[in-house]
Amino acid sequence: MRNLIRWFNRHFLKNVNKGVWDERDYRNFSARKVLGGVTRADIVEHAFQNCYPTLKDQKSSDFCAGFSSAYAKEATEGRELSPAAMFALGCAILGYVTDWGISILAMMKARVKYGIPEERFWPFTGNREHDANYKLLPQEAILNASTHKDGSFVEIYSVSDMSRFDQIRAYLWKYRDIKAVINTGIDGHAVTLIGQKQHPVTGEMCLFGPDSYGAWNHNYRVGQCIEGYRYFMDSDCNGLFTPYMGIDLPRTLAELLNLYDGKAVKLENFSECYVVSGGKRHLLKNETVAWAFGALLFGEDNVFVLTPEEMNSIPLGDEAKFDDGKNAPVVRRLLEKTNRLDLLDEA
């Protein structure tokens, strides 16, 4: 079935997607579970940008996803990286050279497995048969790529109380210290979101990022692209593809945070229990606090036992507070009905 879908994508969707298509995987790590997520308090109304990329031009190629990832990794690596090699390594993830375009998800996987080499090791020539063929990549390019890897990547899942526009700008602002950059796409074209600023013409606050047609549009992409940067108003963001963010967090830790989010964990033969939430572990002071977080401490099926290595790899956060638990209002009412509000004094 997977090969049939691949064949369909390659032979029928390529002319519709024109270079990139949306793809997601149910196994993707959640940005909320791994990093802690965002709230409306993380939204700011002033302009900011998390990096200053070197504008690139993909010319008439279908390499936009490779260029977009090269922009994203340049933010953390501080040097120009090869969009052609990025595209080729995405093809290596698929196991074949695509006929036209590639998914952003393939780029994210390639950044974790292979990395991306510096531009000088695999310059973009515009010759697709050469640039996209991962079997032609020299060993020195592959070795250099391994020094520019992402530890893992996360997907920004939609939430009911925030628009995609607000979510993305909140993530960009909250995680600006790690130079957060978001890879997504729209209308069959990969885009890289690096911050927000006022639209040069309308004055409306927009998400923005470098387009991959350089400072000149070449009549390929005009729309909201001005002097090499593309702007996205709130309404435009409804059409954005799945947003991904590469991070340096080790994959093993991302897996633990994703697996145990909202669950109680402990070490064997130790009484201290923690609730894993927001990318950290928080000490559960007592049973009442555990109830508030929906993390029941009694019964073998309710507490997960970790190895010392696993426990130590999860950052220690603040002590869990009763009122911060999602079930706190319900637990409070139950304690009122049973005349056990005294338990809250200990919480």
Order of alpha helices (4+ residues) and beta strands (2+ residues): alpha-alpha-beta-beta-alpha-beta-alpha-alpha-beta-alpha-alpha-alpha-beta-alpha-beta-beta-beta-beta-beta-beta-beta-alpha-beta-beta-beta-alpha-beta-alpha-alpha-alpha
